[in-house]
Amino acid sequence: MADRDFDIVLFGATGFTGQLTADYLARHAPPGLRWALAGRNRGKLEAVRDKLGLPYLQLLSADAGDPASLSDVARRARVVITTVGPYLQYGAPLVAACAEAGTDYVDLTGEPEFVDRMYLQHHETAVRTGARLVHACGFDSIPHDLGAYYTVQQLPADAEITLRGVVRSGGMASGGTIHSALGQFSRARQMKTAYADRRRKQGKPADGRSSRAVSGKPHRDPVLGYWLLPLPTIDPIVVARSGAALAPYGPKFRYSHYAGTKTLRYAAGGAALVTTLAAAARVKPVRNFLLGKVAAGDGPDEAKRAKSWFTVDFVGEGGGNTVRTRVKGGDPGYTETSMMLAESALCLAFDDNPTTAGRVTTARAMGDNLLARAGRWPDLRDPLTKRSSAPDGGRDAAGVRIWPDIDQASVFRGPGPGRTHDGTPESIDEGHLIGSPPPRLGLRGVSRKILMGDSWCPGQESNLRPFA
Ligand SMILES: NC(=O)c1ccc[n+]([C@@H]2O[C@H](COP(=O)([O-])OP(=O)(O)OC[C@H]3O[C@@H](n4cnc5c(N)ncnc54)[C@H](OP(=O)(O)O)[C@@H]3O)[C@@H](O)[C@H]2O)c1
């Protein structure tokens, strides 16, 4: 692709996450990176460029509703980053343009229906042209996908593996994220149909292995000590796809995904809030009312982001061993997300990745290279290879350090009883939620906090204060 004008084009550079991504690229671009900003509003793009202090940066005019402008962007770039969402509303024409032009593509979608539809419509074209279509390159789903990728490699090769991931976070959502989530909540039926169609078309792994996301049930985790609620986000779908594509996940891989909280009260409150919001989003006037409360382009300021955090704990069991790992970081939705997105694009542009094409997950497309970028960050692997045996025959814990502002790897030294979790294999579409009266929150607080899951954060009463 030496003939392309740019290594990377960032589409949506004027939005909340787009500006953070531009800022990350400006600060971390390798020398000589040829990159450009794209968007529909020239004045706004110039303002972003001025803020970056990079007057030479080229600006490309592109509108999600103008396929010719998107084709032009796709043909001139080696990798296109897009933060133009909701993706169900705006995303498809750019995926089509990149698939057709053989251009690598990364986005931030957390909308399963969009990902399934793009597979159905553009995977074959992308395989033909060599384009790598990598969705969900932010908090959805890199910590989960790479964390799972890393954890299964700590278990014996060829073992059947059961893995669970438990997310906890404290942070707030941007307007764009809330618009995307409400849009997807309102389309449960269409999401199910796209999921079934995609699974039918995709089929099972050719090598006879089996990989599935399973929903599990609400329960108290005997290893981690948290109350767990099944979390039917896009993440378990992505992890299961990586499991289907990659042999280290073993002959039979089962992944379940949960929100974790230290007390049952928060688990119940969180579940009730999500159920209520998901139901409300299906009623058009209510959805429009909620959308009217949060402006696109809006998001948590730097001070709020600095206080935000996330952890994802993994417990993997296979071949008689139990391994625990943790991915952790700061503000999941924006600071870390913009870093993950930009690093994914840089990884596709410059690293020697496995040969892939079509719709591929982050672990499949970039696995070790993206982990290495995440842990430039030297001692990522060492503590893991040196772990000791736990008394019950399980393995002591391992730490995964993902993004650079994490000070040190988290190494657990728990008893690790090595029990299997209680999940009954079921479709992830049918997550069980438990109910109780929701905590009292202001409307904006409810929607933002539910979407970021922080009403489930244990011992954080302050998280449940109404949004000011
Ligand atoms: N999964 C994750 O981890 C994660 C995290 C963060 C964000 N996200 C997702 O990322 C997306 C962006 O979020 P955000 O908060 O940054 O949104 P935002 O601030 O509302 O930004 C949206 C961007 O899209 C642009 N845009 C809208 N319509 C367009 C059109 N017709 N043509 C060209 N550009 C158009 C906007 O341009 P103008 O400035 O010209 O309006 C703006 O640059 C959302 O879908 C959100 O869900 C996901």
PDBQT file of the ligand as one rigid body, heavy atoms in Angstrom, charges set to zero:
ROOT
HETATM    1  N1  LIG A 501     -17.083   0.893  23.267  1.00  0.00    +0.000 N 
HETATM    2  C1  LIG A 501     -16.327   1.783  23.879  1.00  0.00    +0.000 C 
HETATM    3  O1  LIG A 501     -15.489   1.426  24.639  1.00  0.00    +0.000 OA
HETATM    4  C2  LIG A 501     -16.575   3.228  23.542  1.00  0.00    +0.000 A 
HETATM    5  C3  LIG A 501     -15.987   4.246  24.281  1.00  0.00    +0.000 A 
HETATM    6  C4  LIG A 501     -16.199   5.554  23.882  1.00  0.00    +0.000 A 
HETATM    7  C5  LIG A 501     -17.018   5.844  22.793  1.00  0.00    +0.000 A 
HETATM    8  N2  LIG A 501     -17.601   4.803  22.123  1.00  0.00    +0.000 N 
HETATM    9  C6  LIG A 501     -18.452   5.040  20.946  1.00  0.00    +0.000 C 
HETATM   10  O2  LIG A 501     -17.807   5.947  20.082  1.00  0.00    +0.000 OA
HETATM   11  C7  LIG A 501     -18.779   6.719  19.403  1.00  0.00    +0.000 C 
HETATM   12  C8  LIG A 501     -18.417   8.184  19.549  1.00  0.00    +0.000 C 
HETATM   13  O3  LIG A 501     -18.651   8.605  20.875  1.00  0.00    +0.000 OA
HETATM   14  P1  LIG A 501     -18.407  10.127  21.260  1.00  0.00    +0.000 P 
HETATM   15  O4  LIG A 501     -18.839  10.313  22.639  1.00  0.00    +0.000 OA
HETATM   16  O5  LIG A 501     -17.037  10.541  20.868  1.00  0.00    +0.000 OA
HETATM   17  O6  LIG A 501     -19.486  10.825  20.264  1.00  0.00    +0.000 OA
HETATM   18  P2  LIG A 501     -19.613  12.326  19.833  1.00  0.00    +0.000 P 
HETATM   19  O7  LIG A 501     -18.839  13.215  20.732  1.00  0.00    +0.000 OA
HETATM   20  O8  LIG A 501     -21.068  12.583  19.665  1.00  0.00    +0.000 OA
HETATM   21  O9  LIG A 501     -18.883  12.380  18.401  1.00  0.00    +0.000 OA
HETATM   22  C9  LIG A 501     -19.489  11.894  17.252  1.00  0.00    +0.000 C 
HETATM   23  C10 LIG A 501     -18.641  12.272  16.038  1.00  0.00    +0.000 C 
HETATM   24  O10 LIG A 501     -19.324  11.803  14.889  1.00  0.00    +0.000 OA
HETATM   25  C11 LIG A 501     -19.376  12.867  13.952  1.00  0.00    +0.000 C 
HETATM   26  N3  LIG A 501     -20.526  12.728  13.092  1.00  0.00    +0.000 N 
HETATM   27  C12 LIG A 501     -21.830  12.594  13.434  1.00  0.00    +0.000 A 
HETATM   28  N4  LIG A 501     -22.587  12.507  12.315  1.00  0.00    +0.000 NA
HETATM   29  C13 LIG A 501     -21.728  12.551  11.264  1.00  0.00    +0.000 A 
HETATM   30  C14 LIG A 501     -21.893  12.498   9.869  1.00  0.00    +0.000 A 
HETATM   31  N5  LIG A 501     -23.097  12.377   9.297  1.00  0.00    +0.000 N 
HETATM   32  N6  LIG A 501     -20.790  12.558   9.084  1.00  0.00    +0.000 NA
HETATM   33  C15 LIG A 501     -19.571  12.691   9.619  1.00  0.00    +0.000 A 
HETATM   34  N7  LIG A 501     -19.351  12.772  10.957  1.00  0.00    +0.000 NA
HETATM   35  C16 LIG A 501     -20.422  12.700  11.752  1.00  0.00    +0.000 A 
HETATM   36  C17 LIG A 501     -19.441  14.115  14.775  1.00  0.00    +0.000 C 
HETATM   37  O11 LIG A 501     -19.072  15.204  13.952  1.00  0.00    +0.000 OA
HETATM   38  P3  LIG A 501     -19.521  16.731  14.267  1.00  0.00    +0.000 P 
HETATM   39  O12 LIG A 501     -18.553  17.239  15.288  1.00  0.00    +0.000 OA
HETATM   40  O13 LIG A 501     -19.380  17.397  12.962  1.00  0.00    +0.000 OA
HETATM   41  O14 LIG A 501     -20.922  16.692  14.804  1.00  0.00    +0.000 OA
HETATM   42  C18 LIG A 501     -18.414  13.769  15.841  1.00  0.00    +0.000 C 
HETATM   43  O15 LIG A 501     -17.111  13.987  15.331  1.00  0.00    +0.000 OA
HETATM   44  C19 LIG A 501     -20.134   6.352  19.986  1.00  0.00    +0.000 C 
HETATM   45  O16 LIG A 501     -20.771   5.430  19.142  1.00  0.00    +0.000 OA
HETATM   46  C20 LIG A 501     -19.772   5.685  21.307  1.00  0.00    +0.000 C 
HETATM   47  O17 LIG A 501     -20.708   4.716  21.701  1.00  0.00    +0.000 OA
HETATM   48  C21 LIG A 501     -17.393   3.519  22.477  1.00  0.00    +0.000 A 
ENDROOT
TORSDOF 0
